[in-house]
Amino acid sequence: MSVVNDIARTYVRPREVFRRRFGAGAREDRAIAVLIGACVLIFVAQWPKHARDAHFDDTVSLEALIWPTFYAWIFVAPLALYGLAALSHVVARILGGRGTWFRARLALF
């Protein structure tokens, strides 16, 4: 099933989508592909705002706005999200959760 259909079905039946995604097995390549895809999508979605800001403010160039955003979303955000997934897994374990580290990452990503 496509990612777009998964997103739409997640609003109605999130457990079903998660079970189907996890049913493919614990494949770290899929988890990181989802994470990197989301980070790239968020980065690209910020281009219109940066273009507008650069157009209205002559003191700053478009590149000066885009490069820090690129660094933040492509390099820093994945590391931070891996840390957040680990933290959520530890908290879930303390509260009685039975999931694995991979399931915590997949659920967050």
N, CA, C and O atoms as a GROMACS GRO file, in nm:
protein
  436
    1MET      N    1   0.084  -0.118   0.000
    1MET     CA    2   0.000   0.000   0.000
    1MET      C    3   0.089   0.124   0.000
    1MET      O    4   0.197   0.122   0.057
    2SER      N    5   0.044   0.229  -0.063
    2SER     CA    6   0.125   0.350  -0.075
    2SER      C    7   0.128   0.428   0.056
    2SER      O    8   0.046   0.408   0.145
    3VAL      N    9   0.224   0.515   0.063
    3VAL     CA   10   0.240   0.598   0.183
    3VAL      C   11   0.121   0.692   0.199
    3VAL      O   12   0.076   0.716   0.311
    4VAL      N   13   0.071   0.744   0.089
    4VAL     CA   14  -0.043   0.836   0.096
    4VAL      C   15  -0.165   0.764   0.153
    4VAL      O   16  -0.236   0.819   0.237
    5ASN      N   17  -0.189   0.642   0.109
    5ASN     CA   18  -0.301   0.564   0.164
    5ASN      C   19  -0.278   0.533   0.312
    5ASN      O   20  -0.372   0.535   0.391
    6ASP      N   21  -0.153   0.504   0.348
    6ASP     CA   22  -0.122   0.479   0.489
    6ASP      C   23  -0.151   0.602   0.576
    6ASP      O   24  -0.205   0.590   0.686
    7ILE      N   25  -0.115   0.718   0.525
    7ILE     CA   26  -0.141   0.841   0.601
    7ILE      C   27  -0.290   0.861   0.619
    7ILE      O   28  -0.336   0.894   0.729
    8ALA      N   29  -0.367   0.842   0.513
    8ALA     CA   30  -0.512   0.859   0.522
    8ALA      C   31  -0.575   0.756   0.616
    8ALA      O   32  -0.662   0.790   0.696
    9ARG      N   33  -0.531   0.631   0.608
    9ARG     CA   34  -0.587   0.526   0.694
    9ARG      C   35  -0.545   0.542   0.839
    9ARG      O   36  -0.614   0.493   0.929
   10THR      N   37  -0.433   0.608   0.863
   10THR     CA   38  -0.386   0.628   1.000
   10THR      C   39  -0.485   0.712   1.080
   10THR      O   40  -0.496   0.695   1.202
   11TYR      N   41  -0.556   0.801   1.016
   11TYR     CA   42  -0.655   0.882   1.086
   11TYR      C   43  -0.773   0.797   1.134
   11TYR      O   44  -0.836   0.829   1.235
   12VAL      N   45  -0.804   0.689   1.062
   12VAL     CA   46  -0.918   0.605   1.095
   12VAL      C   47  -0.877   0.486   1.180
   12VAL      O   48  -0.938   0.458   1.284
   13ARG      N   49  -0.773   0.413   1.136
   13ARG     CA   50  -0.729   0.290   1.204
   13ARG      C   51  -0.577   0.289   1.220
   13ARG      O   52  -0.509   0.219   1.144
   14PRO      N   53  -0.522   0.365   1.316
   14PRO     CA   54  -0.376   0.371   1.329
   14PRO      C   55  -0.313   0.238   1.368
   14PRO      O   56  -0.202   0.207   1.324
   15ARG      N   57  -0.380   0.159   1.451
   15ARG     CA   58  -0.323   0.030   1.492
   15ARG      C   59  -0.309  -0.066   1.374
   15ARG      O   60  -0.210  -0.137   1.362
   16GLU      N   61  -0.409  -0.066   1.289
   16GLU     CA   62  -0.405  -0.154   1.172
   16GLU      C   63  -0.287  -0.118   1.080
   16GLU      O   64  -0.217  -0.207   1.032
   17VAL      N   65  -0.266   0.010   1.057
   17VAL     CA   66  -0.156   0.054   0.971
   17VAL      C   67  -0.022   0.019   1.035
   17VAL      O   68   0.069  -0.028   0.967
   18PHE      N   69  -0.010   0.041   1.166
   18PHE     CA   70   0.115   0.010   1.234
   18PHE      C   71   0.143  -0.140   1.231
   18PHE      O   72   0.257  -0.181   1.207
   19ARG      N   73   0.042  -0.220   1.254
   19ARG     CA   74   0.062  -0.366   1.251
   19ARG      C   75   0.105  -0.413   1.112
   19ARG      O   76   0.192  -0.500   1.101
   20ARG      N   77   0.046  -0.358   1.009
   20ARG     CA   78   0.083  -0.396   0.873
   20ARG      C   79   0.225  -0.352   0.841
   20ARG      O   80   0.302  -0.427   0.781
   21ARG      N   81   0.261  -0.231   0.883
   21ARG     CA   82   0.398  -0.183   0.861
   21ARG      C   83   0.498  -0.268   0.938
   21ARG      O   84   0.604  -0.300   0.886
   22PHE      N   85   0.464  -0.303   1.061
   22PHE     CA   86   0.555  -0.383   1.142
   22PHE      C   87   0.555  -0.528   1.097
   22PHE      O   88   0.652  -0.600   1.121
   23GLY      N   89   0.449  -0.573   1.033
   23GLY     CA   90   0.440  -0.710   0.985
   23GLY      C   91   0.545  -0.743   0.880
   23GLY      O   92   0.571  -0.861   0.855
   24ALA      N   93   0.604  -0.643   0.819
   24ALA     CA   94   0.710  -0.666   0.720
   24ALA      C   95   0.840  -0.708   0.786
   24ALA      O   96   0.937  -0.741   0.717
   25GLY      N   97   0.844  -0.706   0.918
   25GLY     CA   98   0.966  -0.745   0.990
   25GLY      C   99   1.041  -0.624   1.039
   25GLY      O  100   1.016  -0.511   0.998
   26ALA      N  101   1.135  -0.650   1.129
   26ALA     CA  102   1.214  -0.542   1.187
   26ALA      C  103   1.325  -0.504   1.090
   26ALA      O  104   1.437  -0.555   1.098
   27ARG      N  105   1.293  -0.416   0.999
   27ARG     CA  106   1.391  -0.372   0.899
   27ARG      C  107   1.424  -0.226   0.924
   27ARG      O  108   1.343  -0.137   0.901
   28GLU      N  109   1.546  -0.205   0.971
   28GLU     CA  110   1.589  -0.070   1.005
   28GLU      C  111   1.596   0.020   0.882
   28GLU      O  112   1.579   0.142   0.894
   29ASP      N  113   1.619  -0.037   0.766
   29ASP     CA  114   1.626   0.046   0.645
   29ASP      C  115   1.492   0.114   0.616
   29ASP      O  116   1.490   0.227   0.569
   30ARG      N  117   1.382   0.046   0.644
   30ARG     CA  118   1.251   0.108   0.622
   30ARG      C  119   1.224   0.219   0.724
   30ARG      O  120   1.168   0.323   0.690
   31ALA      N  121   1.264   0.196   0.848
   31ALA     CA  122   1.242   0.297   0.951
   31ALA      C  123   1.320   0.424   0.920
   31ALA      O  124   1.267   0.534   0.929
   32ILE      N  125   1.446   0.408   0.882
   32ILE     CA  126   1.525   0.528   0.853
   32ILE      C  127   1.481   0.593   0.723
   32ILE      O  128   1.493   0.715   0.708
   33ALA      N  129   1.429   0.515   0.628
   33ALA     CA  130   1.377   0.574   0.504
   33ALA      C  131   1.254   0.660   0.533
   33ALA      O  132   1.239   0.768   0.475
   34VAL      N  133   1.168   0.613   0.622
   34VAL     CA  134   1.051   0.693   0.660
   34VAL      C  135   1.096   0.822   0.730
   34VAL      O  136   1.043   0.930   0.702
   35LEU      N  137   1.193   0.810   0.819
   35LEU     CA  138   1.242   0.926   0.892
   35LEU      C  139   1.308   1.028   0.799
   35LEU      O  140   1.276   1.147   0.806
   36ILE      N  141   1.397   0.983   0.713
   36ILE     CA  142   1.466   1.074   0.621
   36ILE      C  143   1.366   1.136   0.524
   36ILE      O  144   1.374   1.255   0.492
   37GLY      N  145   1.271   1.056   0.475
   37GLY     CA  146   1.168   1.110   0.386
   37GLY      C  147   1.086   1.220   0.452
   37GLY      O  148   1.057   1.322   0.390
   38ALA      N  149   1.050   1.198   0.577
   38ALA     CA  150   0.974   1.300   0.649
   38ALA      C  151   1.057   1.426   0.671
   38ALA      O  152   1.007   1.537   0.656
   39CYS      N  153   1.183   1.409   0.707
   39CYS     CA  154   1.270   1.525   0.729
   39CYS      C  155   1.291   1.605   0.600
   39CYS      O  156   1.291   1.728   0.603
   40VAL      N  157   1.309   1.535   0.488
   40VAL     CA  158   1.324   1.604   0.360
   40VAL      C  159   1.195   1.677   0.324
   40VAL      O  160   1.200   1.790   0.276
   41LEU      N  161   1.082   1.613   0.346
   41LEU     CA  162   0.953   1.676   0.316
   41LEU      C  163   0.932   1.802   0.401
   41LEU      O  164   0.885   1.904   0.349
   42ILE      N  165   0.965   1.796   0.527
   42ILE     CA  166   0.951   1.913   0.614
   42ILE      C  167   1.045   2.024   0.569
   42ILE      O  168   1.008   2.141   0.568
   43PHE      N  169   1.169   1.987   0.533
   43PHE     CA  170   1.265   2.085   0.485
   43PHE      C  171   1.215   2.155   0.359
   43PHE      O  172   1.221   2.278   0.350
   44VAL      N  173   1.167   2.078   0.262
   44VAL     CA  174   1.118   2.137   0.138
   44VAL      C  175   0.994   2.222   0.162
   44VAL      O  176   0.974   2.323   0.095
   45ALA      N  177   0.911   2.182   0.256
   45ALA     CA  178   0.790   2.257   0.286
   45ALA      C  179   0.820   2.396   0.343
   45ALA      O  180   0.733   2.483   0.342
   46GLN      N  181   0.939   2.416   0.393
   46GLN     CA  182   0.976   2.546   0.449
   46GLN      C  183   1.034   2.643   0.346
   46GLN      O  184   1.055   2.760   0.377
   47TRP      N  185   1.059   2.597   0.224
   47TRP     CA  186   1.115   2.683   0.121
   47TRP      C  187   1.028   2.805   0.091
   47TRP      O  188   1.082   2.915   0.081
   48PRO      N  189   0.895   2.792   0.075
   48PRO     CA  190   0.815   2.912   0.046
   48PRO      C  191   0.826   3.018   0.155
   48PRO      O  192   0.831   3.137   0.124
   49LYS      N  193   0.828   2.977   0.279
   49LYS     CA  194   0.842   3.074   0.389
   49LYS      C  195   0.977   3.145   0.380
   49LYS      O  196   0.984   3.267   0.396
   50HIS      N  197   1.082   3.069   0.355
   50HIS     CA  198   1.214   3.130   0.344
   50HIS      C  199   1.224   3.222   0.222
   50HIS      O  200   1.286   3.328   0.229
   51ALA      N  201   1.163   3.182   0.112
   51ALA     CA  202   1.163   3.267  -0.007
   51ALA      C  203   1.089   3.398   0.019
   51ALA      O  204   1.132   3.505  -0.023
   52ARG      N  205   0.978   3.388   0.089
   52ARG     CA  206   0.901   3.508   0.123
   52ARG      C  207   0.980   3.598   0.216
   52ARG      O  208   0.984   3.720   0.196
   53ASP      N  209   1.042   3.540   0.318
   53ASP     CA  210   1.122   3.618   0.412
   53ASP      C  211   1.240   3.686   0.342
   53ASP      O  212   1.270   3.802   0.371
   54ALA      N  213   1.307   3.616   0.251
   54ALA     CA  214   1.419   3.674   0.179
   54ALA      C  215   1.374   3.783   0.083
   54ALA      O  216   1.446   3.880   0.060
   55HIS      N  217   1.255   3.768   0.028
   55HIS     CA  218   1.203   3.869  -0.065
   55HIS      C  219   1.170   3.999   0.007
   55HIS      O  220   1.195   4.107  -0.045
   56PHE      N  221   1.114   3.988   0.126
   56PHE     CA  222   1.073   4.108   0.199
   56PHE      C  223   1.185   4.170   0.282
   56PHE      O  224   1.173   4.285   0.325
   57ASP      N  225   1.293   4.097   0.306
   57ASP     CA  226   1.406   4.149   0.384
   57ASP      C  227   1.530   4.144   0.297
   57ASP      O  228   1.586   4.037   0.272
   58ASP      N  229   1.573   4.262   0.250
   58ASP     CA  230   1.687   4.268   0.158
   58ASP      C  231   1.821   4.242   0.226
   58ASP      O  232   1.922   4.225   0.158
   59THR      N  233   1.824   4.239   0.357
   59THR     CA  234   1.951   4.221   0.428
   59THR      C  235   1.994   4.075   0.437
   59THR      O  236   2.109   4.047   0.471
   60VAL      N  237   1.905   3.983   0.408
   60VAL     CA  238   1.937   3.841   0.419
   60VAL      C  239   1.905   3.770   0.287
   60VAL      O  240   1.802   3.797   0.225
   61SER      N  241   1.994   3.681   0.246
   61SER     CA  242   1.971   3.609   0.121
   61SER      C  243   1.892   3.480   0.147
   61SER      O  244   1.881   3.434   0.260
   62LEU      N  245   1.840   3.426   0.040
   62LEU     CA  246   1.764   3.301   0.050
   62LEU      C  247   1.854   3.188   0.097
   62LEU      O  248   1.811   3.104   0.176
   63GLU      N  249   1.977   3.184   0.049
   63GLU     CA  250   2.070   3.079   0.089
   63GLU      C  251   2.101   3.085   0.238
   63GLU      O  252   2.118   2.982   0.303
   64ALA      N  253   2.109   3.205   0.291
   64ALA     CA  254   2.138   3.221   0.434
   64ALA      C  255   2.023   3.169   0.521
   64ALA      O  256   2.045   3.136   0.637
   65LEU      N  257   1.905   3.163   0.466
   65LEU     CA  258   1.791   3.108   0.539
   65LEU      C  259   1.777   2.958   0.519
   65LEU      O  260   1.740   2.885   0.611
   66ILE      N  261   1.808   2.911   0.399
   66ILE     CA  262   1.786   2.770   0.366
   66ILE      C  263   1.893   2.679   0.426
   66ILE      O  264   1.860   2.571   0.476
   67TRP      N  265   2.020   2.719   0.424
   67TRP     CA  266   2.126   2.629   0.471
   67TRP      C  267   2.114   2.589   0.617
   67TRP      O  268   2.132   2.471   0.647
   68PRO      N  269   2.085   2.680   0.709
   68PRO     CA  270   2.066   2.634   0.847
   68PRO      C  271   1.947   2.538   0.863
   68PRO      O  272   1.951   2.445   0.943
   69THR      N  273   1.842   2.562   0.786
   69THR     CA  274   1.727   2.473   0.790
   69THR      C  275   1.763   2.336   0.735
   69THR      O  276   1.720   2.234   0.789
   70PHE      N  277   1.842   2.334   0.628
   70PHE     CA  278   1.889   2.208   0.572
   70PHE      C  279   1.969   2.130   0.676
   70PHE      O  280   1.946   2.011   0.697
   71TYR      N  281   2.062   2.196   0.738
   71TYR     CA  282   2.146   2.130   0.839
   71TYR      C  283   2.059   2.077   0.954
   71TYR      O  284   2.079   1.964   0.999
   72ALA      N  285   1.964   2.157   0.998
   72ALA     CA  286   1.880   2.117   1.112
   72ALA      C  287   1.793   1.997   1.078
   72ALA      O  288   1.785   1.903   1.158
   73TRP      N  289   1.729   1.997   0.963
   73TRP     CA  290   1.634   1.890   0.931
   73TRP      C  291   1.698   1.764   0.874
   73TRP      O  292   1.645   1.655   0.891
   74ILE      N  293   1.812   1.778   0.807
   74ILE     CA  294   1.873   1.662   0.744
   74ILE      C  295   1.976   1.595   0.835
   74ILE      O  296   1.994   1.473   0.828
   75PHE      N  297   2.044   1.671   0.919
   75PHE     CA  298   2.148   1.613   1.003
   75PHE      C  299   2.111   1.605   1.151
   75PHE      O  300   2.135   1.502   1.215
   76VAL      N  301   2.053   1.709   1.206
   76VAL     CA  302   2.026   1.714   1.350
   76VAL      C  303   1.895   1.646   1.386
   76VAL      O  304   1.891   1.569   1.483
   77ALA      N  305   1.789   1.671   1.313
   77ALA     CA  306   1.657   1.616   1.347
   77ALA      C  307   1.654   1.463   1.351
   77ALA      O  308   1.597   1.408   1.444
   78PRO      N  309   1.714   1.392   1.254
   78PRO     CA  310   1.712   1.245   1.266
   78PRO      C  311   1.779   1.195   1.393
   78PRO      O  312   1.729   1.103   1.458
   79LEU      N  313   1.891   1.255   1.430
   79LEU     CA  314   1.958   1.214   1.554
   79LEU      C  315   1.872   1.244   1.676
   79LEU      O  316   1.860   1.162   1.767
   80ALA      N  317   1.811   1.362   1.677
   80ALA     CA  318   1.725   1.398   1.789
   80ALA      C  319   1.602   1.307   1.796
   80ALA      O  320   1.558   1.272   1.905
   81LEU      N  321   1.547   1.270   1.682
   81LEU     CA  322   1.430   1.183   1.681
   81LEU      C  323   1.464   1.040   1.723
   81LEU      O  324   1.383   0.973   1.786
   82TYR      N  325   1.585   0.994   1.689
   82TYR     CA  326   1.629   0.864   1.740
   82TYR      C  327   1.640   0.869   1.892
   82TYR      O  328   1.600   0.775   1.961
   83GLY      N  329   1.692   0.979   1.945
   83GLY     CA  330   1.700   0.995   2.090
   83GLY      C  331   1.562   1.001   2.155
   83GLY      O  332   1.540   0.943   2.261
   84LEU      N  333   1.470   1.072   2.091
   84LEU     CA  334   1.334   1.080   2.143
   84LEU      C  335   1.265   0.943   2.141
   84LEU      O  336   1.191   0.909   2.233
   85ALA      N  337   1.289   0.865   2.037
   85ALA     CA  338   1.233   0.730   2.030
   85ALA      C  339   1.288   0.643   2.142
   85ALA      O  340   1.214   0.566   2.203
   86ALA      N  341   1.418   0.655   2.170
   86ALA     CA  342   1.478   0.577   2.279
   86ALA      C  343   1.420   0.621   2.413
   86ALA      O  344   1.390   0.537   2.498
   87LEU      N  345   1.404   0.750   2.431
   87LEU     CA  346   1.346   0.801   2.556
   87LEU      C  347   1.202   0.753   2.572
   87LEU      O  348   1.162   0.713   2.682
   88SER      N  349   1.125   0.757   2.466
   88SER     CA  350   0.986   0.711   2.476
   88SER      C  351   0.980   0.562   2.504
   88SER      O  352   0.890   0.516   2.575
   89HIS      N  353   1.075   0.485   2.450
   89HIS     CA  354   1.079   0.341   2.478
   89HIS      C  355   1.109   0.316   2.626
   89HIS      O  356   1.047   0.231   2.689
   90VAL      N  357   1.204   0.390   2.680
   90VAL     CA  358   1.240   0.373   2.821
   90VAL      C  359   1.122   0.409   2.910
   90VAL      O  360   1.092   0.338   3.006
   91VAL      N  361   1.055   0.519   2.879
   91VAL     CA  362   0.938   0.560   2.958
   91VAL      C  363   0.826   0.456   2.947
   91VAL      O  364   0.762   0.424   3.046
   92ALA      N  365   0.804   0.405   2.827
   92ALA     CA  366   0.702   0.302   2.810
   92ALA      C  367   0.736   0.176   2.889
   92ALA      O  368   0.647   0.113   2.947
   93ARG      N  369   0.863   0.140   2.891
   93ARG     CA  370   0.905   0.022   2.970
   93ARG      C  371   0.880   0.043   3.118
   93ARG      O  372   0.834  -0.048   3.188
   94ILE      N  373   0.909   0.162   3.167
   94ILE     CA  374   0.885   0.193   3.308
   94ILE      C  375   0.736   0.183   3.341
   94ILE      O  376   0.699   0.139   3.449
   95LEU      N  377   0.654   0.223   3.246
   95LEU     CA  378   0.509   0.220   3.267
   95LEU      C  379   0.446   0.085   3.231
   95LEU      O  380   0.324   0.072   3.232
   96GLY      N  381   0.529  -0.014   3.201
   96GLY     CA  382   0.478  -0.149   3.176
   96GLY      C  383   0.466  -0.189   3.032
   96GLY      O  384   0.404  -0.291   3.002
   97GLY      N  385   0.522  -0.113   2.941
   97GLY     CA  386   0.517  -0.147   2.799
   97GLY      C  387   0.600  -0.269   2.768
   97GLY      O  388   0.696  -0.300   2.839
   98ARG      N  389   0.562  -0.340   2.660
   98ARG     CA  390   0.633  -0.461   2.622
   98ARG      C  391   0.694  -0.452   2.483
   98ARG      O  392   0.739  -0.554   2.429
   99GLY      N  393   0.698  -0.335   2.424
   99GLY     CA  394   0.750  -0.319   2.288
   99GLY      C  395   0.901  -0.329   2.282
   99GLY      O  396   0.970  -0.335   2.384
  100THR      N  397   0.950  -0.330   2.159
  100THR     CA  398   1.094  -0.337   2.136
  100THR      C  399   1.146  -0.198   2.099
  100THR      O  400   1.069  -0.104   2.077
  101TRP      N  401   1.277  -0.187   2.093
  101TRP     CA  402   1.338  -0.060   2.052
  101TRP      C  403   1.294  -0.025   1.910
  101TRP      O  404   1.265   0.091   1.881
  102PHE      N  405   1.290  -0.124   1.822
  102PHE     CA  406   1.252  -0.098   1.684
  102PHE      C  407   1.107  -0.051   1.675
  102PHE      O  408   1.076   0.041   1.599
  103ARG      N  409   1.020  -0.113   1.750
  103ARG     CA  410   0.878  -0.071   1.747
  103ARG      C  411   0.861   0.072   1.796
  103ARG      O  412   0.776   0.145   1.746
  104ALA      N  413   0.942   0.112   1.894
  104ALA     CA  414   0.935   0.250   1.942
  104ALA      C  415   0.979   0.347   1.832
  104ALA      O  416   0.917   0.451   1.812
  105ARG      N  417   1.086   0.312   1.761
  105ARG     CA  418   1.131   0.397   1.652
  105ARG      C  419   1.027   0.403   1.541
  105ARG      O  420   0.995   0.511   1.492
  106LEU      N  421   0.975   0.289   1.502
  106LEU     CA  422   0.877   0.285   1.393
  106LEU      C  423   0.751   0.362   1.431
  106LEU      O  424   0.694   0.431   1.347
  107ALA      N  425   0.707   0.350   1.553
  107ALA     CA  426   0.588   0.421   1.597
  107ALA      C  427   0.609   0.573   1.594
  107ALA      O  428   0.519   0.648   1.556
  108LEU      N  429   0.727   0.617   1.634
  108LEU     CA  430   0.754   0.761   1.632
  108LEU      C  431   0.773   0.812   1.491
  108LEU      O  432   0.721   0.918   1.456
  109PHE      N  433   0.847   0.739   1.410
  109PHE     CA  434   0.877   0.787   1.275
  109PHE      C  435   0.754   0.779   1.187
  109PHE      O  436   0.760   0.815   1.069
   0.00000   0.00000   0.00000
